C-alpha cells in the first residue's frame, strides 16, 4: 500500500503543477492521467493477490 501512496502523491503533484503552469497544463494533466492509471493498476494487482491468497487458503 505504500506504493499506492507514492503513486497518488505523484498524481497530485502533476495536478498541482497543471494548475500553476498554464503553458504546460496539457502536459501535466497527461502525466497525472498516467499516474492515475498506475494507481488503478496497483489496486487491481493488490486485489488479485488477495483473492489468490484467499483461494489458496480455502483450498487447503
N, CA, C, O and CB atoms as a CASP TS submission, in Angstrom:
PFRMAT TS
TARGET T0000
AUTHOR 0000-0000-0000
METHOD Language model
MODEL 1
PARENT N/A
ATOM      1  N   UNK     1       0.810  -1.206   0.000  1.00  0.00           N
ATOM      2  CA  UNK     1       0.000   0.000   0.000  1.00  0.00           C
ATOM      3  C   UNK     1       0.853   1.269   0.000  1.00  0.00           C
ATOM      4  O   UNK     1       0.399   2.326  -0.439  1.00  0.00           O
ATOM      5  CB  UNK     1      -0.921  -0.001   1.199  1.00  0.00           C
ATOM      6  N   UNK     2       2.084   1.162   0.492  1.00  0.00           N
ATOM      7  CA  UNK     2       2.965   2.331   0.440  1.00  0.00           C
ATOM      8  C   UNK     2       3.211   2.773  -0.995  1.00  0.00           C
ATOM      9  O   UNK     2       3.329   3.965  -1.281  1.00  0.00           O
ATOM     10  CB  UNK     2       4.297   2.027   1.127  1.00  0.00           C
ATOM     11  N   UNK     3       3.285   1.798  -1.887  1.00  0.00           N
ATOM     12  CA  UNK     3       3.486   2.127  -3.302  1.00  0.00           C
ATOM     13  C   UNK     3       2.301   2.931  -3.829  1.00  0.00           C
ATOM     14  O   UNK     3       2.487   3.872  -4.601  1.00  0.00           O
ATOM     15  CB  UNK     3       3.678   0.841  -4.141  1.00  0.00           C
ATOM     16  N   UNK     4       1.107   2.575  -3.426  1.00  0.00           N
ATOM     17  CA  UNK     4      -0.079   3.308  -3.863  1.00  0.00           C
ATOM     18  C   UNK     4      -0.040   4.755  -3.359  1.00  0.00           C
ATOM     19  O   UNK     4      -0.429   5.677  -4.076  1.00  0.00           O
ATOM     20  CB  UNK     4      -1.357   2.605  -3.367  1.00  0.00           C
ATOM     21  N   UNK     5       0.418   4.941  -2.157  1.00  0.00           N
ATOM     22  CA  UNK     5       0.534   6.293  -1.604  1.00  0.00           C
ATOM     23  C   UNK     5       1.522   7.119  -2.421  1.00  0.00           C
ATOM     24  O   UNK     5       1.268   8.287  -2.711  1.00  0.00           O
ATOM     25  CB  UNK     5       0.976   6.241  -0.125  1.00  0.00           C
ATOM     26  N   UNK     6       2.644   6.516  -2.790  1.00  0.00           N
ATOM     27  CA  UNK     6       3.642   7.209  -3.600  1.00  0.00           C
ATOM     28  C   UNK     6       3.079   7.568  -4.978  1.00  0.00           C
ATOM     29  O   UNK     6       3.304   8.669  -5.482  1.00  0.00           O
ATOM     30  CB  UNK     6       4.900   6.340  -3.752  1.00  0.00           C
ATOM     31  N   UNK     7       2.353   6.637  -5.572  1.00  0.00           N
ATOM     32  CA  UNK     7       1.776   6.878  -6.897  1.00  0.00           C
ATOM     33  C   UNK     7       0.756   8.006  -6.832  1.00  0.00           C
ATOM     34  O   UNK     7       0.762   8.900  -7.678  1.00  0.00           O
ATOM     35  CB  UNK     7       1.121   5.595  -7.449  1.00  0.00           C
ATOM     36  N   UNK     8      -0.113   7.969  -5.840  1.00  0.00           N
ATOM     37  CA  UNK     8      -1.123   9.030  -5.698  1.00  0.00           C
ATOM     38  C   UNK     8      -0.466  10.381  -5.419  1.00  0.00           C
ATOM     39  O   UNK     8      -0.971  11.415  -5.857  1.00  0.00           O
ATOM     40  CB  UNK     8      -2.113   8.682  -4.567  1.00  0.00           C
ATOM     41  N   UNK     9       0.649  10.382  -4.698  1.00  0.00           N
ATOM     42  CA  UNK     9       1.375  11.627  -4.446  1.00  0.00           C
ATOM     43  C   UNK     9       1.904  12.218  -5.744  1.00  0.00           C
ATOM     44  O   UNK     9       1.848  13.430  -5.949  1.00  0.00           O
ATOM     45  CB  UNK     9       2.530  11.389  -3.466  1.00  0.00           C
ATOM     46  N   UNK    10       2.416  11.361  -6.618  1.00  0.00           N
ATOM     47  CA  UNK    10       2.898  11.835  -7.914  1.00  0.00           C
ATOM     48  C   UNK    10       1.754  12.391  -8.757  1.00  0.00           C
ATOM     49  O   UNK    10       1.905  13.407  -9.435  1.00  0.00           O
ATOM     50  CB  UNK    10       3.604  10.704  -8.666  1.00  0.00           C
ATOM     51  N   UNK    11       0.622  11.720  -8.707  1.00  0.00           N
ATOM     52  CA  UNK    11      -0.547  12.203  -9.442  1.00  0.00           C
ATOM     53  C   UNK    11      -0.957  13.586  -8.939  1.00  0.00           C
ATOM     54  O   UNK    11      -1.221  14.488  -9.734  1.00  0.00           O
ATOM     55  CB  UNK    11      -1.722  11.211  -9.306  1.00  0.00           C
ATOM     56  N   UNK    12      -1.009  13.745  -7.633  1.00  0.00           N
ATOM     57  CA  UNK    12      -1.373  15.029  -7.044  1.00  0.00           C
ATOM     58  C   UNK    12      -0.382  16.114  -7.434  1.00  0.00           C
ATOM     59  O   UNK    12      -0.776  17.231  -7.771  1.00  0.00           O
ATOM     60  CB  UNK    12      -1.450  14.914  -5.527  1.00  0.00           C
ATOM     61  N   UNK    13       0.905  15.784  -7.388  1.00  0.00           N
ATOM     62  CA  UNK    13       1.943  16.742  -7.775  1.00  0.00           C
ATOM     63  C   UNK    13       1.702  17.238  -9.203  1.00  0.00           C
ATOM     64  O   UNK    13       1.775  18.437  -9.474  1.00  0.00           O
ATOM     65  CB  UNK    13       3.350  16.100  -7.657  1.00  0.00           C
ATOM     66  N   UNK    14       1.414  16.304 -10.108  1.00  0.00           N
ATOM     67  CA  UNK    14       1.184  16.674 -11.505  1.00  0.00           C
ATOM     68  C   UNK    14      -0.051  17.551 -11.654  1.00  0.00           C
ATOM     69  O   UNK    14      -0.050  18.502 -12.435  1.00  0.00           O
ATOM     70  CB  UNK    14       1.039  15.423 -12.367  1.00  0.00           C
ATOM     71  N   UNK    15      -1.087  17.240 -10.917  1.00  0.00           N
ATOM     72  CA  UNK    15      -2.309  18.053 -10.999  1.00  0.00           C
ATOM     73  C   UNK    15      -2.069  19.462 -10.431  1.00  0.00           C
ATOM     74  O   UNK    15      -2.599  20.444 -10.949  1.00  0.00           O
ATOM     75  CB  UNK    15      -3.470  17.360 -10.236  1.00  0.00           C
ATOM     76  N   UNK    16      -1.275  19.546  -9.375  1.00  0.00           N
ATOM     77  CA  UNK    16      -0.937  20.862  -8.824  1.00  0.00           C
ATOM     78  C   UNK    16      -0.113  21.668  -9.818  1.00  0.00           C
ATOM     79  O   UNK    16      -0.341  22.865  -9.992  1.00  0.00           O
ATOM     80  CB  UNK    16      -0.170  20.713  -7.500  1.00  0.00           C
ATOM     81  N   UNK    17       0.840  21.018 -10.467  1.00  0.00           N
ATOM     82  CA  UNK    17       1.660  21.697 -11.479  1.00  0.00           C
ATOM     83  C   UNK    17       0.787  22.180 -12.625  1.00  0.00           C
ATOM     84  O   UNK    17       0.993  23.275 -13.147  1.00  0.00           O
ATOM     85  CB  UNK    17       2.768  20.759 -12.009  1.00  0.00           C
ATOM     86  N   UNK    18      -0.188  21.368 -13.020  1.00  0.00           N
ATOM     87  CA  UNK    18      -1.095  21.762 -14.104  1.00  0.00           C
ATOM     88  C   UNK    18      -1.858  23.035 -13.739  1.00  0.00           C
ATOM     89  O   UNK    18      -2.101  23.898 -14.582  1.00  0.00           O
ATOM     90  CB  UNK    18      -2.087  20.622 -14.419  1.00  0.00           C
ATOM     91  N   UNK    19      -2.222  23.127 -12.477  1.00  0.00           N
ATOM     92  CA  UNK    19      -2.964  24.309 -12.030  1.00  0.00           C
ATOM     93  C   UNK    19      -2.081  25.560 -12.027  1.00  0.00           C
ATOM     94  O   UNK    19      -2.573  26.673 -12.215  1.00  0.00           O
ATOM     95  CB  UNK    19      -3.538  24.072 -10.630  1.00  0.00           C
ATOM     96  N   UNK    20      -0.785  25.372 -11.813  1.00  0.00           N
ATOM     97  CA  UNK    20       0.125  26.518 -11.695  1.00  0.00           C
ATOM     98  C   UNK    20       0.852  26.864 -12.991  1.00  0.00           C
ATOM     99  O   UNK    20       1.284  28.003 -13.167  1.00  0.00           O
ATOM    100  CB  UNK    20       1.139  26.244 -10.626  1.00  0.00           C
ATOM    101  N   UNK    21       0.990  25.918 -13.884  1.00  0.00           N
ATOM    102  CA  UNK    21       1.777  26.105 -15.104  1.00  0.00           C
ATOM    103  C   UNK    21       0.853  26.092 -16.318  1.00  0.00           C
ATOM    104  O   UNK    21       0.650  25.048 -16.938  1.00  0.00           O
ATOM    105  CB  UNK    21       2.866  25.006 -15.235  1.00  0.00           C
ATOM    106  N   UNK    22       0.303  27.233 -16.647  1.00  0.00           N
ATOM    107  CA  UNK    22      -0.687  27.290 -17.725  1.00  0.00           C
ATOM    108  C   UNK    22      -0.085  26.949 -19.083  1.00  0.00           C
ATOM    109  O   UNK    22      -0.789  26.431 -19.950  1.00  0.00           O
ATOM    110  CB  UNK    22      -1.316  28.669 -17.781  1.00  0.00           C
ATOM    111  N   UNK    23       1.179  27.222 -19.285  1.00  0.00           N
ATOM    112  CA  UNK    23       1.813  26.923 -20.569  1.00  0.00           C
ATOM    113  C   UNK    23       1.957  25.425 -20.812  1.00  0.00           C
ATOM    114  O   UNK    23       1.893  24.972 -21.955  1.00  0.00           O
ATOM    115  CB  UNK    23       3.175  27.580 -20.637  1.00  0.00           C
ATOM    116  N   UNK    24       2.149  24.659 -19.749  1.00  0.00           N
ATOM    117  CA  UNK    24       2.351  23.213 -19.888  1.00  0.00           C
ATOM    118  C   UNK    24       1.229  22.410 -19.222  1.00  0.00           C
ATOM    119  O   UNK    24       1.407  21.250 -18.850  1.00  0.00           O
ATOM    120  CB  UNK    24       3.698  22.812 -19.288  1.00  0.00           C
ATOM    121  N   UNK    25       0.091  23.048 -19.085  1.00  0.00           N
ATOM    122  CA  UNK    25      -1.060  22.421 -18.405  1.00  0.00           C
ATOM    123  C   UNK    25      -1.416  21.065 -19.013  1.00  0.00           C
ATOM    124  O   UNK    25      -1.630  20.093 -18.288  1.00  0.00           O
ATOM    125  CB  UNK    25      -2.281  23.347 -18.470  1.00  0.00           C
ATOM    126  N   UNK    26      -1.479  21.003 -20.335  1.00  0.00           N
ATOM    127  CA  UNK    26      -1.866  19.761 -21.009  1.00  0.00           C
ATOM    128  C   UNK    26      -0.855  18.658 -20.688  1.00  0.00           C
ATOM    129  O   UNK    26      -1.239  17.514 -20.443  1.00  0.00           O
ATOM    130  CB  UNK    26      -1.966  19.976 -22.545  1.00  0.00           C
ATOM    131  N   UNK    27       0.427  19.001 -20.690  1.00  0.00           N
ATOM    132  CA  UNK    27       1.462  18.021 -20.356  1.00  0.00           C
ATOM    133  C   UNK    27       1.270  17.478 -18.953  1.00  0.00           C
ATOM    134  O   UNK    27       1.283  16.265 -18.744  1.00  0.00           O
ATOM    135  CB  UNK    27       2.850  18.643 -20.488  1.00  0.00           C
ATOM    136  N   UNK    28       1.089  18.381 -17.982  1.00  0.00           N
ATOM    137  CA  UNK    28       0.962  17.948 -16.589  1.00  0.00           C
ATOM    138  C   UNK    28      -0.316  17.144 -16.355  1.00  0.00           C
ATOM    139  O   UNK    28      -0.319  16.210 -15.553  1.00  0.00           O
ATOM    140  CB  UNK    28       0.986  19.157 -15.662  1.00  0.00           C
ATOM    141  N   UNK    29      -1.388  17.493 -17.040  1.00  0.00           N
ATOM    142  CA  UNK    29      -2.621  16.712 -16.903  1.00  0.00           C
ATOM    143  C   UNK    29      -2.453  15.318 -17.505  1.00  0.00           C
ATOM    144  O   UNK    29      -2.987  14.343 -16.976  1.00  0.00           O
ATOM    145  CB  UNK    29      -3.797  17.442 -17.576  1.00  0.00           C
ATOM    146  N   UNK    30      -1.716  15.225 -18.606  1.00  0.00           N
ATOM    147  CA  UNK    30      -1.447  13.914 -19.202  1.00  0.00           C
ATOM    148  C   UNK    30      -0.605  13.060 -18.255  1.00  0.00           C
ATOM    149  O   UNK    30      -0.840  11.860 -18.117  1.00  0.00           O
ATOM    150  CB  UNK    30      -0.730  14.072 -20.562  1.00  0.00           C
ATOM    151  N   UNK    31       0.364  13.680 -17.613  1.00  0.00           N
ATOM    152  CA  UNK    31       1.185  12.964 -16.638  1.00  0.00           C
ATOM    153  C   UNK    31       0.334  12.485 -15.466  1.00  0.00           C
ATOM    154  O   UNK    31       0.493  11.359 -14.992  1.00  0.00           O
ATOM    155  CB  UNK    31       2.329  13.861 -16.135  1.00  0.00           C
ATOM    156  N   UNK    32      -0.562  13.337 -15.005  1.00  0.00           N
ATOM    157  CA  UNK    32      -1.450  12.971 -13.899  1.00  0.00           C
ATOM    158  C   UNK    32      -2.329  11.780 -14.289  1.00  0.00           C
ATOM    159  O   UNK    32      -2.567  10.887 -13.476  1.00  0.00           O
ATOM    160  CB  UNK    32      -2.330  14.176 -13.489  1.00  0.00           C
ATOM    161  N   UNK    33      -2.807  11.771 -15.530  1.00  0.00           N
ATOM    162  CA  UNK    33      -3.627  10.653 -16.005  1.00  0.00           C
ATOM    163  C   UNK    33      -2.825   9.350 -15.994  1.00  0.00           C
ATOM    164  O   UNK    33      -3.344   8.295 -15.632  1.00  0.00           O
ATOM    165  CB  UNK    33      -4.160  10.939 -17.426  1.00  0.00           C
ATOM    166  N   UNK    34      -1.556   9.437 -16.394  1.00  0.00           N
ATOM    167  CA  UNK    34      -0.708   8.237 -16.371  1.00  0.00           C
ATOM    168  C   UNK    34      -0.528   7.724 -14.950  1.00  0.00           C
ATOM    169  O   UNK    34      -0.590   6.517 -14.712  1.00  0.00           O
ATOM    170  CB  UNK    34       0.664   8.532 -16.998  1.00  0.00           C
ATOM    171  N   UNK    35      -0.306   8.630 -14.005  1.00  0.00           N
ATOM    172  CA  UNK    35      -0.151   8.216 -12.603  1.00  0.00           C
ATOM    173  C   UNK    35      -1.455   7.649 -12.062  1.00  0.00           C
ATOM    174  O   UNK    35      -1.447   6.699 -11.280  1.00  0.00           O
ATOM    175  CB  UNK    35       0.309   9.402 -11.735  1.00  0.00           C
ATOM    176  N   UNK    36      -2.577   8.232 -12.478  1.00  0.00           N
ATOM    177  CA  UNK    36      -3.873   7.710 -12.038  1.00  0.00           C
ATOM    178  C   UNK    36      -4.060   6.273 -12.531  1.00  0.00           C
ATOM    179  O   UNK    36      -4.533   5.415 -11.786  1.00  0.00           O
ATOM    180  CB  UNK    36      -5.025   8.609 -12.550  1.00  0.00           C
ATOM    181  N   UNK    37      -3.689   6.017 -13.780  1.00  0.00           N
ATOM    182  CA  UNK    37      -3.814   4.664 -14.322  1.00  0.00           C
ATOM    183  C   UNK    37      -2.896   3.699 -13.579  1.00  0.00           C
ATOM    184  O   UNK    37      -3.275   2.556 -13.323  1.00  0.00           O
ATOM    185  CB  UNK    37      -3.491   4.652 -15.825  1.00  0.00           C
ATOM    186  N   UNK    38      -1.700   4.148 -13.233  1.00  0.00           N
ATOM    187  CA  UNK    38      -0.794   3.304 -12.449  1.00  0.00           C
ATOM    188  C   UNK    38      -1.399   2.959 -11.095  1.00  0.00           C
ATOM    189  O   UNK    38      -1.253   1.838 -10.608  1.00  0.00           O
ATOM    190  CB  UNK    38       0.556   4.001 -12.257  1.00  0.00           C
ATOM    191  N   UNK    39      -2.076   3.928 -10.492  1.00  0.00           N
ATOM    192  CA  UNK    39      -2.726   3.682  -9.202  1.00  0.00           C
ATOM    193  C   UNK    39      -3.828   2.641  -9.349  1.00  0.00           C
ATOM    194  O   UNK    39      -3.956   1.744  -8.515  1.00  0.00           O
ATOM    195  CB  UNK    39      -3.302   4.990  -8.626  1.00  0.00           C
ATOM    196  N   UNK    40      -4.620   2.759 -10.403  1.00  0.00           N
ATOM    197  CA  UNK    40      -5.687   1.781 -10.629  1.00  0.00           C
ATOM    198  C   UNK    40      -5.107   0.388 -10.889  1.00  0.00           C
ATOM    199  O   UNK    40      -5.659  -0.615 -10.435  1.00  0.00           O
ATOM    200  CB  UNK    40      -6.571   2.216 -11.814  1.00  0.00           C
ATOM    201  N   UNK    41      -4.003   0.334 -11.613  1.00  0.00           N
ATOM    202  CA  UNK    41      -3.330  -0.945 -11.859  1.00  0.00           C
ATOM    203  C   UNK    41      -2.809  -1.544 -10.554  1.00  0.00           C
ATOM    204  O   UNK    41      -2.893  -2.754 -10.340  1.00  0.00           O
ATOM    205  CB  UNK    41      -2.170  -0.761 -12.857  1.00  0.00           C
ATOM    206  N   UNK    42      -2.279  -0.701  -9.699  1.00  0.00           N
ATOM    207  CA  UNK    42      -1.749  -1.164  -8.416  1.00  0.00           C
ATOM    208  C   UNK    42      -2.879  -1.712  -7.537  1.00  0.00           C
ATOM    209  O   UNK    42      -2.708  -2.733  -6.872  1.00  0.00           O
ATOM    210  CB  UNK    42      -1.009  -0.015  -7.689  1.00  0.00           C
ATOM    211  N   UNK    43      -4.009  -1.047  -7.534  1.00  0.00           N
ATOM    212  CA  UNK    43      -5.159  -1.505  -6.759  1.00  0.00           C
ATOM    213  C   UNK    43      -5.643  -2.854  -7.287  1.00  0.00           C
ATOM    214  O   UNK    43      -5.922  -3.769  -6.512  1.00  0.00           O
ATOM    215  CB  UNK    43      -6.301  -0.463  -6.808  1.00  0.00           C
ATOM    216  N   UNK    44      -5.740  -2.969  -8.611  1.00  0.00           N
ATOM    217  CA  UNK    44      -6.183  -4.226  -9.215  1.00  0.00           C
ATOM    218  C   UNK    44      -5.212  -5.354  -8.878  1.00  0.00           C
ATOM    219  O   UNK    44      -5.637  -6.467  -8.568  1.00  0.00           O
ATOM    220  CB  UNK    44      -6.316  -4.074 -10.744  1.00  0.00           C
ATOM    221  N   UNK    45      -3.922  -5.076  -8.936  1.00  0.00           N
ATOM    222  CA  UNK    45      -2.908  -6.078  -8.601  1.00  0.00           C
ATOM    223  C   UNK    45      -3.077  -6.534  -7.151  1.00  0.00           C
ATOM    224  O   UNK    45      -3.018  -7.728  -6.857  1.00  0.00           O
ATOM    225  CB  UNK    45      -1.483  -5.511  -8.827  1.00  0.00           C
ATOM    226  N   UNK    46      -3.284  -5.583  -6.258  1.00  0.00           N
ATOM    227  CA  UNK    46      -3.451  -5.900  -4.835  1.00  0.00           C
ATOM    228  C   UNK    46      -4.651  -6.826  -4.623  1.00  0.00           C
ATOM    229  O   UNK    46      -4.555  -7.810  -3.889  1.00  0.00           O
ATOM    230  CB  UNK    46      -3.624  -4.605  -4.009  1.00  0.00           C
ATOM    231  N   UNK    47      -5.781  -6.512  -5.263  1.00  0.00           N
ATOM    232  CA  UNK    47      -6.973  -7.339  -5.097  1.00  0.00           C
ATOM    233  C   UNK    47      -6.782  -8.725  -5.702  1.00  0.00           C
ATOM    234  O   UNK    47      -7.265  -9.713  -5.148  1.00  0.00           O
ATOM    235  CB  UNK    47      -8.179  -6.659  -5.731  1.00  0.00           C
ATOM    236  N   UNK    48      -6.079  -8.808  -6.837  1.00  0.00           N
ATOM    237  CA  UNK    48      -5.808 -10.132  -7.417  1.00  0.00           C
ATOM    238  C   UNK    48      -4.973 -10.967  -6.456  1.00  0.00           C
ATOM    239  O   UNK    48      -5.240 -12.154  -6.269  1.00  0.00           O
ATOM    240  CB  UNK    48      -5.081  -9.999  -8.778  1.00  0.00           C
ATOM    241  N   UNK    49      -3.964 -10.352  -5.846  1.00  0.00           N
ATOM    242  CA  UNK    49      -3.109 -11.063  -4.901  1.00  0.00           C
ATOM    243  C   UNK    49      -3.910 -11.519  -3.680  1.00  0.00           C
ATOM    244  O   UNK    49      -3.744 -12.644  -3.206  1.00  0.00           O
ATOM    245  CB  UNK    49      -1.935 -10.171  -4.465  1.00  0.00           C
ATOM    246  N   UNK    50      -4.770 -10.648  -3.178  1.00  0.00           N
ATOM    247  CA  UNK    50      -5.594 -11.002  -2.015  1.00  0.00           C
ATOM    248  C   UNK    50      -6.558 -12.136  -2.353  1.00  0.00           C
ATOM    249  O   UNK    50      -6.735 -13.060  -1.559  1.00  0.00           O
ATOM    250  CB  UNK    50      -6.379  -9.774  -1.517  1.00  0.00           C
ATOM    251  N   UNK    51      -7.173 -12.068  -3.513  1.00  0.00           N
ATOM    252  CA  UNK    51      -8.109 -13.114  -3.915  1.00  0.00           C
ATOM    253  C   UNK    51      -7.395 -14.436  -4.137  1.00  0.00           C
ATOM    254  O   UNK    51      -7.928 -15.491  -3.794  1.00  0.00           O
ATOM    255  CB  UNK    51      -8.852 -12.706  -5.181  1.00  0.00           C
ATOM    256  N   UNK    52      -6.204 -14.394  -4.700  1.00  0.00           N
ATOM    257  CA  UNK    52      -5.430 -15.607  -4.924  1.00  0.00           C
ATOM    258  C   UNK    52      -5.050 -16.248  -3.593  1.00  0.00           C
ATOM    259  O   UNK    52      -5.160 -17.463  -3.427  1.00  0.00           O
ATOM    260  CB  UNK    52      -4.171 -15.301  -5.749  1.00  0.00           C
ATOM    261  N   UNK    53      -4.605 -15.426  -2.651  1.00  0.00           N
ATOM    262  CA  UNK    53      -4.232 -15.940  -1.325  1.00  0.00           C
ATOM    263  C   UNK    53      -5.461 -16.520  -0.626  1.00  0.00           C
ATOM    264  O   UNK    53      -5.362 -17.561   0.023  1.00  0.00           O
ATOM    265  CB  UNK    53      -3.596 -14.816  -0.456  1.00  0.00           C
ATOM    266  N   UNK    54      -6.603 -15.870  -0.748  1.00  0.00           N
ATOM    267  CA  UNK    54      -7.828 -16.366  -0.136  1.00  0.00           C
ATOM    268  C   UNK    54      -8.275 -17.687  -0.752  1.00  0.00           C
ATOM    269  O   UNK    54      -8.755 -18.574  -0.045  1.00  0.00           O
ATOM    270  CB  UNK    54      -8.931 -15.335  -0.270  1.00  0.00           C
ATOM    271  N   UNK    55      -8.122 -17.817  -2.048  1.00  0.00           N
ATOM    272  CA  UNK    55      -8.496 -19.065  -2.727  1.00  0.00           C
ATOM    273  C   UNK    55      -7.575 -20.195  -2.310  1.00  0.00           C
ATOM    274  O   UNK    55      -8.022 -21.331  -2.154  1.00  0.00           O
ATOM    275  CB  UNK    55      -8.457 -18.888  -4.254  1.00  0.00           C
ATOM    276  N   UNK    56      -6.306 -19.905  -2.130  1.00  0.00           N
ATOM    277  CA  UNK    56      -5.355 -20.939  -1.696  1.00  0.00           C
ATOM    278  C   UNK    56      -5.667 -21.395  -0.284  1.00  0.00           C
ATOM    279  O   UNK    56      -5.565 -22.583   0.022  1.00  0.00           O
ATOM    280  CB  UNK    56      -3.912 -20.418  -1.771  1.00  0.00           C
ATOM    281  N   UNK    57      -6.048 -20.459   0.583  1.00  0.00           N
ATOM    282  CA  UNK    57      -6.397 -20.833   1.962  1.00  0.00           C
ATOM    283  C   UNK    57      -7.672 -21.670   1.979  1.00  0.00           C
ATOM    284  O   UNK    57      -7.781 -22.628   2.744  1.00  0.00           O
ATOM    285  CB  UNK    57      -6.573 -19.573   2.843  1.00  0.00           C
ATOM    286  N   UNK    58      -8.620 -21.309   1.148  1.00  0.00           N
ATOM    287  CA  UNK    58      -9.889 -22.044   1.111  1.00  0.00           C
ATOM    288  C   UNK    58      -9.684 -23.466   0.566  1.00  0.00           C
ATOM    289  O   UNK    58     -10.373 -24.397   0.982  1.00  0.00           O
ATOM    290  CB  UNK    58     -10.923 -21.285   0.246  1.00  0.00           C
ATOM    291  N   UNK    59      -8.750 -23.625  -0.351  1.00  0.00           N
ATOM    292  CA  UNK    59      -8.483 -24.932  -0.933  1.00  0.00           C
ATOM    293  C   UNK    59      -7.754 -25.861   0.024  1.00  0.00           C
ATOM    294  O   UNK    59      -7.841 -27.084  -0.088  1.00  0.00           O
ATOM    295  CB  UNK    59      -7.680 -24.775  -2.192  1.00  0.00           C
ATOM    296  N   UNK    60      -7.033 -25.263   0.966  1.00  0.00           N
ATOM    297  CA  UNK    60      -6.245 -26.083   1.912  1.00  0.00           C
ATOM    298  C   UNK    60      -7.068 -26.599   3.016  1.00  0.00           C
ATOM    299  O   UNK    60      -6.559 -27.301   3.890  1.00  0.00           O
ATOM    300  CB  UNK    60      -5.110 -25.310   2.482  1.00  0.00           C
TER
END
